[in-house]
Amino acid sequence: MTDETIGAIPAETIGTDPIYSLEELSTACGVQTAWVVELVEHGIIEPHGRSASEWRFSSLSVVRLAKAKRFDRDLGINPAGIALVLDLLGEIDRLRARLNVLKDPRVTSTDRPGEHGT
């Protein structure tokens, strides 16, 4: 087992239920809690709970944190830049999904969003 696989979370456990505390998330992802707090402040990950001591994070937060960590490590992008990149990647995914719907020959023109049949 390599250092990168320690603390790996199986894909089947990914979900939206808040299960990780701030400390557990930091440990699982190998980052400092202060950096996690900074990611929360930039809206990159969203905790459940009012204060840092009550915060709970879902497995989806682990995925977003891992992406943020790679952007920071590999490209030197700061948290504000990471938030922007993740927003843009999300928008690209939404546009691709919409394009796939528009290209689907099984969808009639009246079924397509924004189009009306004649």
LOZA-789868 format. One record per residue (C-alpha): residue in one letter; z, x, y. Coordinates in nm, 3 decimals, m for minus. Example, Ala and Ser with C-alpha at 12.3 -4.5 7.8 and 13.67 -1.06 7.14 Angstrom:
<sites>
@residu a; z 0.780; x 1.230; y m0.450 $
@residu s; z 0.714; x 1.367; y m0.106 $
</sites>
This chain:
<sites>
@residu m; z 0.000; x 0.000; y 0.000 $
@residu t; z m0.097; x 0.139; y 0.340 $
@residu d; z 0.108; x 0.110; y 0.658 $
@residu e; z m0.134; x m0.155; y 0.787 $
@residu t; z m0.073; x m0.387; y 0.491 $
@residu i; z 0.305; x m0.381; y 0.517 $
@residu g; z 0.417; x m0.717; y 0.650 $
@residu a; z 0.076; x m0.873; y 0.583 $
@residu i; z 0.084; x m1.249; y 0.577 $
@residu p; z m0.117; x m1.425; y 0.306 $
@residu a; z m0.403; x m1.635; y 0.444 $
@residu e; z m0.285; x m1.947; y 0.267 $
@residu t; z 0.031; x m1.955; y 0.481 $
@residu i; z m0.161; x m1.977; y 0.809 $
@residu g; z m0.079; x m2.297; y 0.988 $
@residu t; z 0.062; x m2.449; y 1.301 $
@residu d; z 0.422; x m2.497; y 1.188 $
@residu p; z 0.659; x m2.279; y 1.394 $
@residu i; z 0.825; x m2.047; y 1.145 $
@residu y; z 0.868; x m1.701; y 1.301 $
@residu s; z 1.129; x m1.597; y 1.555 $
@residu l; z 1.038; x m1.351; y 1.830 $
@residu e; z 1.193; x m1.066; y 1.633 $
@residu e; z 1.026; x m1.169; y 1.306 $
@residu l; z 0.687; x m1.192; y 1.475 $
@residu s; z 0.732; x m0.853; y 1.639 $
@residu t; z 0.838; x m0.692; y 1.312 $
@residu a; z 0.561; x m0.856; y 1.108 $
@residu c; z 0.296; x m0.739; y 1.355 $
@residu g; z 0.448; x m0.398; y 1.428 $
@residu v; z 0.481; x m0.448; y 1.803 $
@residu q; z 0.766; x m0.446; y 2.052 $
@residu t; z 0.921; x m0.779; y 2.150 $
@residu a; z 0.856; x m0.700; y 2.518 $
@residu w; z 0.481; x m0.692; y 2.446 $
@residu v; z 0.503; x m1.028; y 2.266 $
@residu v; z 0.681; x m1.171; y 2.572 $
@residu e; z 0.399; x m1.036; y 2.790 $
@residu l; z 0.141; x m1.204; y 2.564 $
@residu v; z 0.331; x m1.532; y 2.597 $
@residu e; z 0.335; x m1.494; y 2.977 $
@residu h; z m0.046; x m1.456; y 2.973 $
@residu g; z m0.092; x m1.758; y 2.746 $
@residu i; z m0.233; x m1.553; y 2.458 $
@residu i; z 0.022; x m1.691; y 2.214 $
@residu e; z 0.229; x m2.005; y 2.257 $
@residu p; z 0.585; x m2.030; y 2.130 $
@residu h; z 0.774; x m2.346; y 2.047 $
@residu g; z 1.110; x m2.353; y 2.223 $
@residu r; z 1.245; x m2.318; y 2.574 $
@residu s; z 1.384; x m1.966; y 2.587 $
@residu a; z 1.299; x m1.642; y 2.412 $
@residu s; z 1.605; x m1.680; y 2.190 $
@residu e; z 1.478; x m2.022; y 2.076 $
@residu w; z 1.110; x m1.931; y 2.045 $
@residu r; z 0.937; x m1.996; y 1.715 $
@residu f; z 0.580; x m1.895; y 1.644 $
@residu s; z 0.323; x m2.027; y 1.398 $
@residu s; z 0.103; x m1.821; y 1.172 $
@residu l; z m0.180; x m1.887; y 1.417 $
@residu s; z 0.020; x m1.682; y 1.667 $
@residu v; z 0.019; x m1.397; y 1.417 $
@residu v; z m0.361; x m1.411; y 1.402 $
@residu r; z m0.396; x m1.414; y 1.783 $
@residu l; z m0.140; x m1.135; y 1.817 $
@residu a; z m0.331; x m0.923; y 1.563 $
@residu k; z m0.652; x m0.971; y 1.763 $
@residu a; z m0.468; x m0.884; y 2.084 $
@residu k; z m0.327; x m0.572; y 1.920 $
@residu r; z m0.676; x m0.459; y 1.818 $
@residu f; z m0.814; x m0.516; y 2.169 $
@residu d; z m0.525; x m0.318; y 2.314 $
@residu r; z m0.543; x m0.037; y 2.059 $
@residu d; z m0.920; x m0.002; y 2.018 $
@residu l; z m1.044; x m0.089; y 2.366 $
@residu g; z m0.741; x m0.034; y 2.590 $
@residu i; z m0.759; x m0.388; y 2.729 $
@residu n; z m0.447; x m0.510; y 2.910 $
@residu p; z m0.293; x m0.855; y 2.838 $
@residu a; z m0.477; x m1.026; y 3.126 $
@residu g; z m0.806; x m0.891; y 2.992 $
@residu i; z m0.714; x m0.988; y 2.637 $
@residu a; z m0.649; x m1.345; y 2.752 $
@residu l; z m0.990; x m1.355; y 2.917 $
@residu v; z m1.167; x m1.210; y 2.611 $
@residu l; z m0.998; x m1.457; y 2.377 $
@residu d; z m1.089; x m1.748; y 2.606 $
@residu l; z m1.451; x m1.634; y 2.617 $
@residu l; z m1.465; x m1.588; y 2.239 $
@residu g; z m1.324; x m1.939; y 2.198 $
@residu e; z m1.588; x m2.077; y 2.433 $
@residu i; z m1.862; x m1.900; y 2.237 $
@residu d; z m1.729; x m2.057; y 1.916 $
@residu r; z m1.727; x m2.404; y 2.077 $
@residu l; z m2.082; x m2.360; y 2.206 $
@residu r; z m2.205; x m2.238; y 1.867 $
@residu a; z m2.047; x m2.540; y 1.699 $
@residu r; z m2.215; x m2.771; y 1.949 $
@residu l; z m2.549; x m2.595; y 1.899 $
@residu n; z m2.515; x m2.637; y 1.523 $
@residu v; z m2.459; x m3.010; y 1.571 $
@residu l; z m2.764; x m3.034; y 1.795 $
@residu k; z m2.976; x m2.842; y 1.541 $
@residu d; z m2.863; x m3.051; y 1.243 $
@residu p; z m3.164; x m3.259; y 1.133 $
@residu r; z m2.932; x m3.521; y 0.980 $
@residu v; z m2.797; x m3.606; y 1.326 $
@residu t; z m3.012; x m3.857; y 1.514 $
@residu s; z m3.063; x m3.836; y 1.888 $
@residu t; z m2.820; x m4.126; y 1.941 $
@residu d; z m2.549; x m3.936; y 1.749 $
@residu r; z m2.578; x m3.623; y 1.962 $
@residu p; z m2.328; x m3.576; y 2.242 $
@residu g; z m2.484; x m3.628; y 2.582 $
@residu e; z m2.811; x m3.768; y 2.446 $
@residu h; z m2.921; x m4.127; y 2.431 $
@residu g; z m3.195; x m4.266; y 2.212 $
@residu t; z m3.482; x m4.460; y 2.362 $
</sites>
